[in-house]
Amino acid sequence: MNSGALTHTVTADSGAVFNATLGPPGMDAYGYPTAGQSYNKGFATAGTYRYHCNFHASMHGVVVVTP
């Protein structure tokens, strides 16, 4: 979930395994704060999946899926 003030991506380092752009929290039409966007991904195959943010070079992570 993106709870920061900037837009981020969840982009697989290799292949087209997963990709999403997550907008930041904002305000609704009445001026109340809204939550940022979230992303969920299920993995059917065990492995190590590395990802990064296209907008921020220092942001990266890894998902390890075990059987």
N, C-alpha and C positions, 0 to 999 in steps of 0.2 A: 504494500500500500504506500502510495506517495503522500506523506504528511508534511512535506516541505513546501516551500514557496515557489519552486521552479518545476518545469516539466522535465521528466526523465524518460529514458527508454529502458526496456529489458530486451536486449538483443543478443542472440546466441553468437558466440565467437566464431563458430564454424557451421556452415550449412544453414538450412532454413528450419531448424528444429523449433524455434519459438521467436516471437518478436512482438512487442507491444509498446505503445507510447502512453504514459501515465501523466495526466494533467494534475496540477496542484489543487489543493483546497481553494474554495472561493466563497462567494456569497450568493445566496438565492435571491429571488426577486423581492423578498421582504427584508433583505439585509442581514439574514441569519447566516452564520458560517456553515459551509458544507464540507464534507470529507473529501479528501483527494481520491483519485481513481485507484482501483486495485486490479491486480492481475493474478489469476490462478492458472497453473499448468500441471496436468497429470502426465506422468512418464510411464510408458508401458514397457520400456526396456531399461535394464540396469546399466549404469554407466556414470561417467563424470561429464557434466554439462557446464561449461564456462559461459559467462555472459558479461555484458558491459553496458554502460550508458553511452549512447552516441553523442550526447551533448557535453558530457563531463568525463574526460579521459582518465581521471583518477578513480572513478567509480566502477568497480567490477566485483564479481562474485562467482561462486561455484555451487552447483547442486550435485550432491552425490546420491545416486539411486542404487540401493542394494536389493537383491531379491529377497 
